[in-house]
């Protein structure tokens, strides 16, 4: 606690602060921004306009991301036209930060790499306009290194946001080396903040607290306190892990105050969300709800989409504790949409492809240096040895090319495996969501009966007591009979709910051993057809589709892994309900949506058929329907893995899966399973 008080004094006492020593972090005030806007409308000088747009972008960086990007993108062509290299690197860095805050990680990485390429080149030290904007010294090299360390620090945040922790650590170390070389306390404070975050994530709690203490000392020397709220937030998290909730609460409130002091809306949002989680954990629900809503409002005002999910997830947890499932489901669905927009396959592949391109650029530069040295050596040797060295050089180049090709293939394979794993997990979670919605609706009915009869019994018991007081034994006997009858009904519906839960547990048990067991096909089909129907109705209340079951009484059982075949049924049925729902939206009241599920025994095989009267699948793409990643749904609504995984599951059972469709008249999917047993 003594250290916490010390840090608060350091942050709150201006007399303890020295002048800020890094001009790149000096932000305009509100009055400055008004003057800059006026200047931007009046001046025609390109250099001045570039500087004005850059400063306006910095002002809006943590207030409104869209406005920040609007101004900085105006500054870029001016810097390029004026050939001011270091200013261009600064502008690329601000563009990258804005894109990172919007969750556009591939474009952000590309912009950071443009900035890094300029700042790493010593030629950018020539012709610096207003060197005082980059360093407190008059040293061009220090100006370039200050810009380089700033870019490295900002890239640490990008790699942390995308879960690339190896690159995060590598960039943090690079920033530390550069900042130490030029003894820049602003940048050193950022280095300590980054390492504090890394230590916290790795549960090195005492090391993290010591590192944050160094952050506050360095930030005090620099007079730069803008990101103190991040440190206080993490310190709060550390104290929670150390079972010291009171210290955690003080840290979270310190984070909120630090954010407000700097008019930092995304920081305000983060602090509110931390407080929401804290109060939710200690069951102070009203305070938790207030802070979660305040956090979401602050994030929306800042425009930093990548933080929205923190607020949405807090609201989901809070509404669950408040027993408001509709509100919890709403925010869960909104969070899923935001999460998909940030982590879909296309963006992940773009991010890694940009990162790979940068690594390739570095390798090519290194290769060019090696080739240059080889040429210099070759020219200095005697003519008689020239042929030998030419041959050696060719062999060397071939070897390097082979190694580079192997590296490309290994990286590509790693990226593909990572993307495939993530997509398969997304598909499994989607199936789980559909199943959960169906179970919730299925179990709601008997629970409603139990609740209603319980309320009636309470009223009857009160009446029974009154009648007994009056001495009316006959009326009391009638009421007691009603109570007994109601209790019997409660017992019946309770057992019904219990049966549903036990049945779901049986079908959801782990199948890691891949043990096939005899399963009643009709029972399995009927159960999951109903769950899929209820699940889709929960998602789309406007859907007025009919579900028909035509189950062959002789279908019997089959030796299957029930959990896997259930996933196949859910995938096919969800596609069928999606097809009729889309057609219903386009054709209106004149269309009657229908999904028909049937079973049919054929010798020692059983066919499960799912037919819908949706729009069907055109012949041109029907052959691709079982290919991985192919989907007919709009972007963001499907991964293209559901039917592919279903096809593989059925094939692993020794069965077949086929599709018949005609454009405009619907589709029919047939799952044929072997090993049918007599019922």
C-alpha positions, 0 to 999 in steps of 0.5 A: 500500500505504501508503494501505491500511495507513493505512485499516486503522489508522483502522478498527482504532484506537478512539482515532482515532474520534469519537462517532458523529454520526447517531443513526439509525445507532446499532444495539442490541447483543445484550444490548440486544436481549435487554432489548428483547425482555423490554420488548416482552412487558411494556409496554402503552405504544404509544409505547414498544412502537413504539420497541422494535419499531423497535430490534429490527428494526434489530438484526436488519436484517443478521442475519436479514431475516425477523425484521427485517421481523416487528418493523418491521411491528409498529411501523408501525400504532403510529406511524400511530396516534400520528401521529408522522410522522418516526417513520413515515418511519423505519419505512417506510425500514426496511421498504423495506430489508428488502424490498430485501434479500429481492429484492422490489424493487417493494414496496421502492420503494413503501415508500421512496416512502412514507418520502420523501413524509413526509420531504420535507414540512416539516410532519413537523418538528412534534411529533417524539418523541425528537428525539435519535433523529434528530439530535445537535442540537435542531433539528427541521429537521436531524432531518427532513433527517437522515431525508431523507438516510438514505432517499436513501442507502438508495434509492441501493442499490435503484436500483443493485440493479435496474440503474437507474443514472441514478436511482442517480446522481440519488439519490446527488447528492441525498443528498450535497447534504442531508448536506453541508447538515447536515454529517453525517459518517455520511451523508457517508461513505455518499455517498463509498461510493456514489460509489466504487461508481459510479466502480468500475463505470465503470472510473474506478479512480483516482477510486474509490480517492480517493473510498474514502479520503474514505469512511474519513476521514469514517467515522473522524470519525463512528465509523461503520464498519459498511459498510467491508467493501463498500469493501474489497471494491470496493478489492479488485476495483479492485486486480485490475483494476490487476493487483495481486493481492496488494493485492486479497487484503489488501483482501478479507481486510480486508472479511471481518474488518470484516464479522465485527466487525459480525456482518454475515452478508450482508457475511461472505457477500459477502467469502467470495464475493470470496475464492472468485472470487479463489482460483478465478482463481488456480487454488487450488480448495480455498480457492475451494470453501471460501469459496464454501460459507462465503459461501452459508451466510452469505447463507442465515443473513442471509435476503438472497435477492438475494445467493444468485446470487453464491455459486451462480455461484461454485460453478458456476465452481469445479465446472466447473474441478474437472470435476464437471459434475453439481454445476455443473449443479445449482447452475446450475439453482438460480441460474436459479430464484433469478434468475427469481424476482428478475427475472421480467416481473411484478416488473420491470413492478411496479417500473417502474409504482411508479417511474412512479407516484412520478414522476407524483405529483411532476408532479402536485404541481408542476402543483398549485403552478403552478395555485395561482400562476395562481389568485393572479394571476387574482384580482389582475387587473382584472375586464375581463381575467379572461376572457382569463386564464381562456381562457389558463389553459384552453389552458395546462392542455390543453397540459400535459395533452397533454405529460403524456399523451405522457410517459406513452405514451413511458414505457410504450412504453420499459418494454414494449420493455425487458421484451420484449427481456429476455423474448426473451433469456430464451427464447433462453437457455432454448433454448440450455440445452436444446440444450447438454444434448442435445449433452452427452449426444450427445457423451458416448458416443463420448468414453466409447469413446475413454477406455475404449480408451485405458485398455485400450491402456495396459494392453496396452502394459505387457503388450507390454513384458513379452512383449518382455523375455521374448522371446515374439515371438508373444504380442507380435505378438498384443498389437500386433494388439490395439493396432492394432485398438483404435487403429482404434476410437479413431480411429472414435469420435474422428471420430464426436465430431468430426463431432458438434461440426462439425455443431453448429457448422454449425447454430449459426453466426451467421445475422445476414445471414438467408441461406437455404440448402438443408438436408436436412429429415430430417437436421435433424429427426432431429438436433434431435429426438434433442437435445431428447429427451436434453436433457429426459432430462438435466433429468428423469431420471424421464421414461421417454418413447419417441421415434418417428421416421417420416421420409419418404425423399422429404422432400428439402431446403428452403431455410431458415435452419437455426438458426431452424428448429432453434429452432422444433423445439426449442421444439415438442419441449420442449413435447411432452416437458413435456406427456407428463412432466406426464401421466406424473406424474399417471397413474403406471405405467399411462401410456406417454409417447410423442412422435412426429416425422414428415416428409411431402413434399407437392408443393413443400412439406414438413410436419414433424409433432410429436405427443404423447399428453400431456393436450392443450390445452383448446379454450377456450385453443387459439386463444391458444396462439400469442399472445405471453406466453401459457403453460399452464405454471405461473408461473416455468416458461415465458415464453410466448414460445416458440411465439409466436417459433416462429410468427413464424419459420415465417411469415418463411420463408413457411410455416405453423404450426398445432396440433390438440389434444383435451383428455386425448388429446394435441396435434399441431403441424404446421410446413409449409415451402415451397421443398422441393427434390428430394433 
